[in-house]
Amino acid sequence: MTQASTLAPDVAGSLSLGLSDAELLAVITRDVGATVAVFNLQLRLVYCNDEYARWFGTEPSQIIGKTIADLYGEADAVRILPLVERVRAGERLEYQRLLTNPYGAEEWRTICLTPARNPQGAIAGFVTSAIDVHELQVAFSALRAANQRLSSHIDNSPLAVLEMDHELRLLHCSERAVQLMGWDDLAFVEGRLLLELLDVTDERLNQALQRLQSGQESQNREENSFVRRDGTEIHAEWFNSALTDATGRVTSIMTLVQDVSARVQIARQQHHQANHDALTGLDNRASFHERLERALAQMRPPADLLALLFIDLDGFKHINDQQGHQAGDEVLRIVAQRLLRSVREGDTVARLGGDEFLVMLDKNVTLLEPARIGQRIIEALNQPMVVDGKNLQIGASIGVAMHPPLPGKLELLMNRADQAMYAAKRAGKGRLCFAAPEGV
């Protein structure tokens, strides 16, 4: 077959080098830049190019007829033989190997073993060729080492690391991310949408990620809460960034997630301590004032009514003096629990200090509601209390101030409720008294 036999005549003529098939084969094998050799089924070399012979420090004519064992040694022949058997069976193999070149330097080469067939199509031997891929392999090894270092840093980071595509489907996440999110394993989450895997409590994270997707921002930070599959609530801080291609299109998004649950819990505890009575757990004076101010600002009289119940315990000083402060503190805790059970859900109960308590009714209040709840409180506090095995008895006097008819001013309502409470005590204790409207 000539060089042009597989081409149309006009194309063949334009591409011809003016070489015979033998000359063209010599050019290819000499200048291809790879080692080329052909072995028969008896594993003897029947052809090789100059590049192949150079690896053995000789000329092709000096090694033709030698066996694989002659050329490579018995140890390498044993290693090569299983590969040769696969090629004899018709398989084409390709692999990389680190070799020592004729100049004594180590060099990575890609080796290809291909069945050699006779004109009848039967396998008569095999062709081996090898090409220098040293720089590529070194670069690949360096890249692999860098990726391993990066993966190690990611997996050992105290932050959870997640990588997503432009649609927010997870491509990779660190072991810390799997632990923090409460996922089963990596296989469970990869390829799934992040926000489908999280039971988030608000839309802020979704909105932050959408700003990255749309190119509005290249990076942002957000805090949110989510509930894991085991029911644990996690508070997290998300540091998000977008990777874009040369055209500016977002190709992936990476986020680092820090668990700030402990910090949030401490802040909640501090807020609770600042706004609640340490002994009873009820709202303290400052918190109650804030709630009352807010309720007054939101009211729309005359349709809306607000009632303030000022409660002072009857007989508490006697218990404190006779039974001691520890027993008195336990009585105050029992009073707080009975007050909470006596009011409606959503009503506010606070301790001002000492044995003074406040109740605010600001939702669905009728003219009859303050007296009904006040009487329920009096009856609840009249019940004996068992403290350290002793039955203790107290009572309560309650003053009620309502807006309207009283003006919606915090200090005025507090004072009028306080005055009404003292009127109840003067009237015999254990009862409820309403503050009279202005001018009455």
KAKA-V105602 format. One record per helix or strand. SS is the DSSP state (H for helix, E for strand). FROM is the first residue (numbers start at 0). LEN is the number of residues. If there is no record, write none. Layout:
BEGIN
SS|FROM|LEN  SS|FROM|LEN
END
This chain:
BEGIN
H|2|4  H|8|7  H|20|11  E|33|7  E|43|5  H|49|5  H|59|4  E|66|1  H|67|5  H|73|15  E|92|8  E|105|12  E|122|10  H|133|23  E|159|6  E|168|5  H|174|7  H|185|4  E|192|1  H|193|4  E|198|2  H|203|10  E|218|9  E|232|12  E|249|10  H|260|15  E|275|1  E|282|1  H|284|14  E|305|9  H|315|8  H|324|18  E|347|6  E|355|6  H|368|14  E|384|3  E|389|3  E|394|9  H|409|17  E|431|3
END
